[in-house]
């Protein structure tokens, strides 16, 4: 038996902050003791002065493999995630080919088992024509079904009302949606092209991919979910108006309709397009300060259930193209926890709330087997954080394959010193141990 003992840690778990020792045997947490654990172990970490958190679970990433590996790949992006304290991720199906069959999906699982340092799950993609394939899904083995109800690539935009109706009516596992109304976006873009031709600036991105386009699509998804009692999770909420679609008066475990906020929608506003341009071009768009603040408050008051990244790398060359040609998305997994801890540093959110939204609630929402909490008998997915040290994001310490970050030159007042996945210390003070790979997530459904 392999044993690991973490001593003198300050645990942040289930709404409490307290000192304890944690004993890990093989993949699991064996014992948590506030009085200390005197026994010896194969490896001992003195965590004095550091906080021990459950590993972050990111429910929305795009790691670009297969087909787009010049932007990123499972190996590189999972490694960056580990450095950022993310021990498990759920990856999206808009790769090449699109993961819209079980065979294609299983190829991604096979690849991740070979190279991913973090635990993994993959969403099954939808089209207007693949309902039969969706109905074959074993919901205990995948995180959910992904519907692009807004502009996407390839054959992944699902815009046939009959297809949507049938999916919401018949699919029993969790459905996650990207909600933007495509016809409204195309009309808005045409209006701006009439004004500016091909030289549209990114400062208009939030007006082209507008509040109205988001709300129309999100409200339609909620309407379908209520009609069919579908388990619906709406990704990357970007507007204050959409918040009226969600409840905060019942426990998360009782919700049938849930929502996610992303780091970039909590951090940036439309004013940042002036200096960052396409580097903060995401879909849905970053919008106004009023929207950002409302989303942040919705995280605090339980209207929004989880925080994720929508990590979606592109090359610098692609991002520096003119607005109409530059792709949307950017890399975030290495710095998402640092960003949230910066809000803690500013007094805007507690450590307990950060852990709730990035760890506990993701596990509850997706019904993940024995992860997301520091509990005896659970998988030992843990991170140690030093809140007394700072570092500045630079080209030299960015691990993404694309080698850039919207946080470049930002100084964070925290560092992740250790990342433990399934009981294995895979990251320690900047050094990776790649001998053990992550596991496929399982779901108690």
N, C-alpha and C positions, 0 to 999 in steps of 0.2 A: 504493500500500500504506500502510495505517495502522500505525504502530509505537508501542509503549509500552515503556518501559524502567523497571524497578523496581530501584533500586540500594540496596545496603547492608542488604538484608533478612536476617533470621534465619529461615531456612526450617525448617518442621516437616513432615517428609515421610518416609514409609516407614521409620519407626522411628529416624530421626536428626534432630538439630537442628544446623544449620550455616549459615554465612554464604554468600550468593551473590547475584549479580545475575541478573535474569530479563528476557529480551527477548521481547516479544510482537509478532507480526505478524498483523494482521487478527484472526481468531478464535482463533489457536493460540499455544501456547508454542513459540517458535522456538529459544531457547537458554537454558541454565542454566549459569552459569560461576562457580565458587568463587574465581576469580582476578580477577573483575570484568569488565565489558563497557565498553569505552571509547567506543564509537560514540554518536552522537547519535540522537535519536528524536523523533517528533512530540510525545510527552508523556513527561516524566521524573518519576518519583516517588522522592523520597529517603525510603527506609524505615528510616533509621537509628533504632535503638531500638525498632523494631517487629518483630513476628513475622508471617511470611507463611505462611498455611495454605491448603490446597485449600478451595474453597468447600464449605460444608456441604450434604449431600444428605439431605433429610428424607423418609423413606419413608411417612409417614402424616400427612396433614393433611385437614381439612374446611374448605373455603373458602366453602361455602354457596351457590354459584351453579351452576345456576339455582334459583329458587324461594324461597330463604331469604335474599335479599340485604339484608334489614333487619338481619341479624346480621353479615354480612360478605360480601365479594365477591372475585372473583379479583384484581381490581386492588388493592384496599386491603390484602388479606392477603398478597399476593405482595410488595407494597411494604414491609410490616412485616417480612416474611421477609428481604428484601434488607438492611434496616437491622440485622438480627440475624445477618448473615453466611451466610444460606441462599441458595445460588445455584441449587438445583434442588429440586423437590418432587414428590411423588406424591400425588394427591388422590383422595378416596374417593367412592363412587357414590351415597351416601344423600342426594342432592339431590332437588329436586322439578321435573320428574319424576325418578324413580330412573334412573340410567344403566345400564339393563339390556338395551339393544339397541345395536348398533354405530352406528346412526344418531344416537341420543341421545348416545352417547359422543363421536362426531365433532363434534357441536355444541359440546361443552365444549372440545375441542381448538381449534376455530375461534375461540371466544371468547378463550381464553388467548393465542393468537397475536396477537390484537388489543390486549391490555391487560396481559399479565403481564411484569413486569420480570425475573422469574426464569425459568429453564428449567422445563419442566413435563412431567408424564405423568399419566395418569388410569387408575384401576382400573376394570375392567368389573365391574358388579354381578351378583349371582346371585339367583335366586328358586327356588322349588320346581319351576318349569316352563320355564326358559329355557335348557336344556342345548343345544338346537340352535343358539341364538345364540352361546353360549360356544364352541362348536366352530368357529365361523367366524372367531374371533379370530386375527390375525396377531401372533404373540408377539414379533416384532422391533419392533413399533410401540407396544405398551402394556406397562406395568410388570407387570401381572398381573391375576388374577381375585380378587375379594373376596367372601368368604362371611361373613355375619353368623350365627354359630352361637349367638348370644345375642340378647336383646331388641333390637329395632331399630324403625325406623319404616316405615310403608307395607307393601309386600309383600316386604321384604328379609330377613326372618327365614327362614332355610332350616332347617326342622325335620323334614322328611320323610326318614326314614332311607334310603328307596329313592333319592330325589333326590340325597342326599349321596353315597351309594355310587356312583351313576352319574357324578357330577361328579368324584369322586376317581379313578375308574377311567378316565375318558375324556378329561379335560382335560389337555393336555400342558404348558401354560405354568405358571408359578408361581401357586400358590394361597395367598392371605393370609387368615387367619381371625381373627375376633373370637370368642373362646371363653368363653362362660358358659352354664350350663345353665338354660334359661328356666323349666321346671317347678319346679326347686329354688328359684329366686329368687322366683317367685310364691308358693310355700308359705311361704318365710321372711317375705315381706312381709305375708302374711295373719296370721302369728303375731304380728308386731309391731303390726298394726292391732287385733288382739284385745286387746293390752295398752294401746295408746295411742290408738286410734281414728284420726282424721285428723291428729292432732297428733304424728306421728312426727318425731323430731329427726334431722338429718343425721348425728349422731354414731353412728347405727346403720347407716349406709349400708354399711359394710364387713362387717357381719354379715348384712345382707339379700342383698347381692351377695357371697356368702361365698367363703372359700377352697375349700370343697367344690364349690360351683357352678362355679368356675373350673377346678378340677382334673378334674372329671368331663368337661367339654366338651373341654379341651385333650387329655386322654388319649385321648378318643374320636377326635379329629382325628388324633393321632399314630398310633393304631391303623389308621385308614383309610389314612393315607399309607404306612405300612409294608406294608400288605397289597397296595397297588397301585403301590408305588414312586413315589408322587406327590411332586412338588417342593412342599413345604409350608413356609410361613413364618407362625409364630404371633405375632401382634401383642401389644403392651402386656402383657407378663407382670407379674402383680401379687402373686404369692405365692411363698414359698420352696418350697413343696411341688411346684409345677410344674417346678422346675428339674431334678428327677430325670428328666424326659422328654427332656432334651437332652444332647448329647455335647460334650466339649471335648478329646477325644483324637485328633481328626483335623483337618486343615486345613479352613478354611471352604469352599474350592473343591470339597471332596469331600463336604460335608454335603448330604443330601437334605431334612433337617428343621432349620430355623433358628428363631431367636427374637429378639425385639426388647424392649428396655426403654425406657420413656418417662420424660421429665424429671420429671414429677410423682410417679412412683413411686420415683424416686431421691431426691427432695427432701423430700416431706411424709410424715407418718404420720397414723394415726387420731386422735392427740392434737390435730392441727391443726383438726379439725372444730369444736372448741369455739370457736375464734376466727374461723375462715374460713367455716364452715358450707357452704352450697351452692356457694360460690365455688371449692371444691376437690372438688365432687361430679363425679366422672368414672365412666365404666364402661369396664373393670372398676374397682372402687373402690380408692382409696388404703387400704392396710391397716396392719399393725402395724410398729413399728420393727424387729422381727425380720425381717419380710418385706422391708422397705426395704434393710436391711443385707445380707441374703442376695442380693438382686437386684444390689446394687452390687458385691458380691464376684464374682458370676457374670459381670458385665461385665469385671472384671479378669482372670478366669481362663479366658475364652473360651467359657464355657457360653452366654452371651448374646452375640449377634453384632453387633448394631447398636443405636444410640440414636436415638430419634425424639421427636416432640412429641405426636402425636394432637391437634394444634391444632384446637379446635372451639368457636368463639365463640358466645355467646348474649348477649342484652342484659342489662343490670343489672336491669331490671324483671323479666325472666324468672327470673334467678337469685335474686331476693329474694322469689319466691313461696314458699309453704309447701313443705316437703321433697317431698311426693308429687307436686306440680305443677311443681316446678323442674326444668328439663332438665339433663342431665349433659353435661359438657364445659367447656372453657375455653380461652382464647387463650394461646399459648406461643411462637410462632415468633420473635418479636422478642427473646426473652430466653433461648432454649435454650442457645446457646453461652456467654453470660455465666454462666449457672447452672453449666455444666460447668467453666468456667474458675474459678469460685468454689471448686469442689472441688479444682482444681489449687492454687489459692491456699492452701487448707487442708491441702495435702499428701496428699490422698486418691487422686489420680490424676495421671499424667504428661501432658504436652502430647502426646506421641507416641501415647498410648493414646486420648486424646480424638479425635485426628485419625483414628486407625485405626477407631474405632467410629462416627464421624459422617461420614466421607468415604470412606476406602479400602474398608471392609467393605461399605458400602452399594453401592458400584460393583461389587464382586466378586459380592455376593449376587444382585443383579439383572442382572448382566452388562451394565452400562451402557457404551455406546460412548464411550471416550476421555474419561472424567471421573473425578473422585474422587482424582486424584493430581497432583502437580506433576512433569510429565514432558514432555520435548520431544516435539512432535507431538500433544499432548493439547490439548483445549479449554482456553482460559485462563479458568477459573473459579477465582478466587483472592480471599482476604480478608487485609487487614492489621489486626492487633490490637495495641493498646497495653496492656500489662499493668501500666503504671505510673500509670494514671489511673482514677478511680472516678466513678461517677454513681449517683444514686438514682432509681429508677423512680417516676414521678409522672404524674398525669393530663395534665400539659403535654407530656410526651415519649412518651406511649403512642400508637402509630400504628394500632392495630387500629380497625376501624369501631365496635366495641362500646365502645371507650374505657375499658376496665378491664383489670386484670391481677392474677392471684393473687400476683404479685411486687411489687405496689404498696407503696411505702415501703421496699423492699429496696435496700440499697446494694451494688452490684457493684464489684469492684476491677479491671475491664477495660472497654475500649470498642472497638468495631469502627470503625475510621477509614475504611476503603475496602472496597468490594465491587466486584469485577470479574467481569462475566458475558460469556463468549465474547469476551474481550479488550476489552470496553467498560467504562469506569469509570462505573458506574451510581449509585454512592453514594460521596461523598467529604466527610468531615468534616461530616456532617449534611445535605449538599445532594444531591439526586437529579438525575440526568440521565436523562430518560425518552424520549430520542429513539430508543433501540434497545430492542427487546423481546427476551425470552428465546426459546429454541428448544425444539422438541419433542424430548424425549429419544429416543434410539434404543438398541436392545438387541442384543448379539451372541449370538444364540441359534440 
